[in-house]
Amino acid sequence: MLSSFGDQFGLDRELALRVAGAFGGGMARMGETCGVVTGALMAIGLKYGKVKAEDDAAREQTYELARNFVTRFKARRGSTVCRELLGYNLGIPDERKAAHDKGLFATLCPQLVRDAVEMVEEIW
């Protein structure tokens, strides 16, 4: 997700993939916030995030856009939680295998990325 937008802001694709690497599977396969959501929030921060401590306006704009994104994502997908989106807890090896066997990483996850990219582009 982050790598979809990184180039626009000088963030090399490889570096974006590394930075976001621990967020997959609901943050390190813990089934929490979906990596697509955390990636979208990183992309919003990349574009609008504050760089000076006193830039409260940038912080507020970033937070507002982040809340807007999360609201839209939840409205479309029902949740931002990986295990709820997939129906499997990736932290449990048997459930991760079942999700893999069902093809969710090749079908549902790319759909979630497309949805998130679309939503980010809508709020920008």
Buried (B, 14 or more C-beta within 10 A) or exposed (E): BBBBBBEEEEBEEEEBEEBBEEBBBBBBBEBBBBBBBBBBBBBBBBBBBBEEEEEEEBBEBBBEBBEBBBEBBEEEBEEBBBBBBBEBBBBBEEBBEBBEEBEBBEEBBEEBBEBBBEBBEEBE
